[in-house]
Amino acid sequence: MASYANGVAADSIPGVRWVKSSASTPEGGSCVEFAALPDGDTAVRNSRFPDGPALVFTRSEIEAMLIGVRQSEFDHLID
């Protein structure tokens, strides 16, 4: 099973399905996309640069981030 490091070219990860929020704006390309990796990690990329670098996070890192989002801990970033 392949393992990927932060900064890997997003388009070099084979066989993954990139998913973005339904709230993303198609005309502005303001989208962050996520892909589940075979080893259980999650890759994140900027949809404006689909062949650019991807950040890779462990399951526990993604879980901590999602819990923080649900608890409004990052709302100050868009206020």
Secondary structure, DSSP 4 states (H G I P E B T S, - for coil): -----TTEEGGGSTT---EE-TTSBTTTTB-EEEEE-TTS-EEEEETTSTTSEEEEE-HHHHHHHHHHHHTTTTGGGT-
